[in-house]
Amino acid sequence: MLQTALRFLDEHKEITLATCEGNLPKLRVFQVMKREGNMLYFATSPEKAVWRELQQNPNVELLAYADNVSVRCSGMVNFDVEDDVRQWIYENNPVLPRLYTSWERLAYFCLPIAEMDYFDLTPTPPLFKHFDLMTGEVSNGFVGERFKNK
């Protein structure tokens, strides 16, 4: 099921990224630029508020959703992205060269996924799996059953 959730992220690169500014949540649409195993890579402008927010508080959550399926990931971003990965991201994402003259003009970060939820509303009962990628623990269940007869 973990691989199903990761494939979902490969197929649905547009995600909603949640950061914080002080104690206020901030949501924005982002694109996963690359995935290697449980690591997701992103690029942004170093002039944007999102970059400042990440520098102040690197804890994030993201959500991908399509066709009754959602994948939610959380963790702490890392700013140590190798130059060859930065160049690959720039060269393999057509929107970036349209907006920026060089891969060096961008700010990069990655998210080692600490926790991930896979939620599919299609079957009855819906399918829920929680993955703690730090410990390797997997749990499942659905809380909706308790509301069925109310």
C-alpha positions in Angstrom: 0.0 0.0 0.0 3.0 2.3 0.6 4.0 1.9 -3.0 0.4 2.7 -4.1 0.5 6.0 -2.2 3.9 6.9 -3.6 2.8 6.1 -7.2 -0.2 8.3 -6.5 2.2 11.2 -5.8 4.1 10.4 -9.0 0.8 10.6 -11.0 -0.6 13.7 -9.2 2.3 16.2 -8.9 0.1 19.2 -8.2 -0.3 19.3 -4.5 -1.4 21.7 -1.8 1.5 22.7 0.5 0.8 23.9 4.0 3.4 26.1 5.8 3.1 28.5 8.7 3.7 32.2 9.0 4.0 32.8 12.7 1.0 30.9 14.1 -1.1 31.3 10.9 -1.4 28.4 8.4 -0.6 29.2 4.7 -1.8 27.0 1.9 -0.6 27.2 -1.7 -0.6 25.0 -4.8 2.8 23.5 -5.5 4.3 20.9 -7.8 6.4 18.0 -6.8 9.4 18.4 -9.1 11.0 15.0 -8.4 10.6 12.0 -6.2 13.3 9.6 -5.1 12.0 6.9 -2.8 10.4 8.7 0.2 12.0 12.1 -0.7 10.0 14.8 -2.5 11.8 17.7 -4.2 10.6 21.2 -4.8 11.8 24.5 -6.3 10.6 28.1 -5.7 11.8 31.6 -5.9 14.0 32.8 -3.0 12.0 36.0 -3.2 8.7 34.4 -2.3 7.0 34.4 1.1 6.9 30.6 1.1 10.7 30.4 1.1 10.9 32.8 4.1 8.2 30.7 5.9 10.1 27.5 5.3 13.3 29.0 6.6 11.5 30.1 9.8 9.6 26.9 10.3 10.5 23.9 8.2 7.6 21.7 9.3 5.1 21.2 6.4 2.2 19.1 5.3 1.0 18.5 1.8 -2.0 17.0 0.2 -2.6 15.4 -3.2 -6.2 14.6 -4.2 -8.0 13.1 -7.2 -10.9 10.7 -7.9 -11.8 10.1 -4.2 -8.2 9.4 -3.2 -6.0 11.6 -1.1 -2.4 11.3 0.0 -1.2 13.5 2.9 2.4 13.7 3.8 4.2 15.6 6.6 7.7 16.2 7.8 10.5 18.7 8.1 11.9 20.1 4.9 15.6 20.0 4.2 17.5 22.7 2.2 20.5 20.6 1.3 19.8 19.7 -2.3 22.7 18.6 -4.5 23.6 20.7 -7.5 23.0 17.8 -10.0 19.5 17.3 -8.6 18.8 21.1 -8.8 19.9 21.1 -12.5 17.8 18.0 -13.2 14.8 19.7 -11.7 15.3 22.8 -13.7 15.9 20.9 -17.0 13.0 18.5 -16.6 10.2 20.8 -15.5 9.2 22.9 -18.5 7.7 25.8 -16.5 11.0 26.7 -14.7 13.0 27.7 -17.8 10.1 29.9 -18.9 10.2 31.8 -15.6 13.9 31.7 -14.6 17.0 32.2 -16.7 19.1 29.6 -14.7 18.7 26.8 -12.2 20.9 28.8 -9.9 18.3 31.5 -9.6 15.9 29.2 -7.8 15.7 28.0 -4.2 15.3 24.2 -3.7 14.1 22.1 -0.8 13.2 18.5 -0.2 10.8 16.7 2.1 11.9 13.4 3.6 8.4 12.1 4.2 8.0 11.3 8.0 4.3 10.4 7.9 1.9 9.6 5.1 -1.8 8.9 5.0 -3.5 7.1 2.1 -7.3 7.6 2.1 -9.6 6.1 -0.6 -13.3 6.9 -0.4 -14.2 4.6 -3.3 -14.7 1.3 -1.5 -17.2 0.7 1.3 -16.0 1.0 3.9 -13.4 3.5 2.7 -9.8 2.5 2.9 -7.4 4.3 5.3 -3.7 3.6 5.8 -1.3 5.6 8.0 2.5 5.1 7.4 5.0 6.3 9.9 8.1 6.2 7.7 10.4 7.0 10.6 9.5 3.9 12.6 8.1 1.7 9.7 4.7 1.3 11.5 1.6 1.0 9.4 -1.9 1.4 10.8 -5.3 1.2 9.2 -8.9 1.8 9.9 -11.8 4.2 9.3 -13.5 6.3 11.9 -16.6 6.8 9.8 -18.1 3.5 11.0 -19.1 5.0 14.3 -21.2 7.6 12.5 -23.0 5.1 10.2 -26.1 4.6 12.4 -26.5 8.2 13.8 
